[in-house]
Amino acid sequence: PVTIQPASGGVGRYVADMIEHVDQELVVYSGEGFTGGSWVRIKGLDRIPTVKALIELIRLTSRNDTSRVICHSTAGILSGIVLKLVRPKLEFIPVYHGLASRYEGLSARLVERLSCFLADTPVFLNDLDRGLLGGKGVVVPNYAPQPSSRDLNSFRQIVCVARPSPQKNLSILFSAAELLPFEKFVLFCRASISEVLTNVFRSRTPENLTVRSADDLESIYSSASVFVLPTYSEGFPLSALEAASFGVPLILSDIQVLRDIFGDSALYFANDDPQELADLIALVSNDEGVNKKYSEKSIQVAQEHSRDKWVLRWKEILRL
């Protein structure tokens, strides 16, 4: 089996984890980031695959007597379509992520629909995305890390983990921090701090809001009193599930995909209302009973998304 994926990104991590925990496969990728082992780089698979890259991919899969291809991202799925048309008996498994949240053109939508039509087993990370492509396929949500515990005596902070893109709505943290000057807010980003300060906060932040690099999950979540996700749209919020695994109470943007995943395990706010966000933060931070209630709910939802259940679901799909 061959997996086609870009070198980074949330769903890339999802597929990479699937390879590690479920089945050792030959992985084709574009860009930098993976070395050695079964990883094989083919240049020209970024965005729209080049003809040269597709020819190389067909040659590689033929040589290895491939029977199955798993792919994601527009470029990866387009590559999978070509392989499926060239070799109809190939088992084609596209993985879709965040279809409802993407700002894409007609061509990307056509790729998604054609691939779903050709696919043997389309895989989605949430029910909303599955419904957008007609309800075919299976839903396999991401999994939470092994549940850990918070140090309840440690320094407490309001935590958000997100990339600095417009759909993440990070500027609302600025407003909430101004409304709660005695609370400490920390935004962890997998991007340069200068980029976040310039593009998101226009080089000015309240004194109680700090931007840091996201590296050590345990240090991020173990000292958090609240986790906030103010996003406008989402595919599958891995950072919220990570926080939940540490028992951190969740305050999430009130959008359908988050309610579908977390249900009554989280508190929700209108993502254009910083006052409502600030009120919920103050409630969870200052009321020990509320904090404990939603901490327990977070652990429960994390356990429902365990790695063991996730691996078992993928093994069923791959018939292993």
Secondary structure as UniProt FT lines:
FT   STRAND          2..6
FT   HELIX           10..21
FT   STRAND          26..30
FT   TURN            37..38
FT   STRAND          39..41
FT   TURN            43..44
FT   HELIX           51..63
FT   TURN            64..65
FT   STRAND          68..72
FT   HELIX           73..86
FT   TURN            88..89
FT   STRAND          91..96
FT   HELIX           99..101
FT   HELIX           106..118
FT   STRAND          123..124
FT   HELIX           127..132
FT   TURN            133..135
FT   STRAND          138..139
FT   TURN            152..153
FT   STRAND          157..161
FT   HELIX           166..168
FT   HELIX           171..179
FT   TURN            181..182
FT   STRAND          185..189
FT   HELIX           193..199
FT   TURN            202..203
FT   TURN            207..208
FT   STRAND          209..213
FT   HELIX           217..222
FT   STRAND          224..229
FT   HELIX           238..245
FT   TURN            246..247
FT   STRAND          250..253
FT   HELIX           256..262
FT   HELIX           263..265
FT   STRAND          267..269
FT   TURN            271..272
FT   HELIX           274..286
FT   HELIX           288..304
FT   HELIX           307..318
//
